[in-house]
Amino acid sequence: MKEQKSVTLTTKIHSLDKKGSGMGLAYRDTGGNLPRKLKLNIPQTLIGEEVEVTVPNADGRKRATVMPDKILTPHPERTAPPCPHFELCGGCVWQHWEYAGQLTYKTDFVKSHLKRHGFDTSVVKDTIGMDHPFEFRNKMEFTFSKDGRLGLHELGNFRNIIDLDTCLISSEDMVTVMRIVSDWAAEYNLPGYDKDANSGLLRHLRLRQSQVTGELMAALFATESPDGELSEAVNALVMRLTSEVESIESLMWMENRDIADVAQADDEDIHLLHGRTYIHEEMSGYTYRVWYDTFFQTNPTQAEKLVDLAIEMAGVKEHESMIDLFCGVGTFSLPFASRVKSLAGVEIVESSIESAKRNALDNDIQNTYFLAKDARRGMDEVLETWGTPDLLLLDPPRSGAGGKVMRRIGRLGTDRVVYVSCNPETFAEDITWLREFGYTLKNVQPVDLFPHSAHVEIVSILELED
């Protein structure tokens, strides 16, 4: 067998991929007439930087993902990452980039997708960032390694877990809980879950904390019940957490024996160890009940800006009716319902609709109608009951709403459409359909909900031209 050799190459970063890693090209002399082109994916690099990399087993390869050996010509906005785990941890990808540079890139990224589909990019405003782009997450999910240590997945190696002692995008309380649980697992010699062997005890720790109420939830996922032989260790953990972290209002043990290594559990496998099964979150002056599996905006500070922008762009009036498509638990529904005559929320996930109804009652909002249906059928039912609304708002998943839903919105013919998106690519594809029905894109405001990542949110409005 021919020995595979490593080769050291120099390349210039020409662009960033969807995950925020640098992309470069290198040409390798193989002894033939033409050098062989090698496409390189290089995390923790920036556009324009010249870097040196080592590519293992280079013979015959056309692509490779490698870390940089040296940054030969650093980008002027390169900065020292404040997190000690940054080089290994896959939780953040841009801590080596000055925050202002991240925001500029995100604005240009939104413009590039709109330009590709023929839209006027002058309607795109500068991305709204955070005053303090750390400690912004209200939800974190940590994973146990095989030896029971708790951390996050290694960059580029999902099977390896980085043992953490801090996390700068989490709250101090979350970090404290993470450390306590990790030390507890080590003290009682409790093994982590081995994905390959489908064996072991501890799988995940999901934490949620409201930045307004301060209430914290800790959900520990394991393959066995907390009773029996584990009782002593579990009781010790409860005592430790409740005595050292005053903000804990929900502490649960979740049984999950499934081969699929995801943080989920059936209702009968949820064991409440302390407090209640939900916490109270607050956003834009409204209170929401949040369970361990509730989909809720991860950065409520910036999410409030999304809501405020959507209300401002929509220019809603008290006599108007509206549809909130992909409404979830009512994040946009409740603030809008307080400003319009009536609101219908449509969401395919039944548990989210039940939460939306409960959240409306908790906030004494009585002019809403929530139904659990897919977007197209839900719109049809609303039209049969209420007629054509004055406004439609949609906040679809990353995959977008799709052509069928967008064409249905176009035929609906409502005066204004507010589109909230977490994916500029599918956003641009979706609104292309509305253009065919006479809608014009009037305003696009990017908002940074995930500093130090490649993600960017959008609030936009399209209006039907006469």
HUMO-V224163 format. One record per run of one state. SS is the DSSP state (hx for helix, st for strand, lp for the rest). FROM is the first residue (numbers start at 1). TO is the last residue. Records with the same first field share a line. If there is no record, write none. Layout:
SS->FROM-TO ; FROM-TO
This chain:
lp->1-6 ; 17-21 ; 29-35 ; 43-49 ; 56-62 ; 66-67 ; 74-77 ; 79-88 ; 90-96 ; 98-98 ; 117-120 ; 129-138 ; 145-149 ; 155-156 ; 164-171 ; 188-191 ; 193-193 ; 195-198 ; 200-201 ; 210-215 ; 223-227 ; 245-247 ; 256-266 ; 276-277 ; 284-285 ; 292-299 ; 315-320 ; 326-332 ; 338-341 ; 348-349 ; 363-367 ; 373-374 ; 387-390 ; 395-402 ; 413-415 ; 422-423 ; 436-438 ; 448-456 ; 465-466
st->7-16 ; 22-28 ; 36-42 ; 50-55 ; 63-65 ; 68-73 ; 78-78 ; 89-89 ; 97-97 ; 124-128 ; 139-144 ; 150-154 ; 157-163 ; 192-192 ; 194-194 ; 199-199 ; 202-209 ; 216-222 ; 248-255 ; 270-275 ; 278-283 ; 286-291 ; 321-325 ; 342-347 ; 368-372 ; 391-394 ; 416-421 ; 439-447 ; 457-464
hx->99-116 ; 121-123 ; 172-187 ; 228-244 ; 267-269 ; 300-314 ; 333-337 ; 350-362 ; 375-386 ; 403-412 ; 424-435
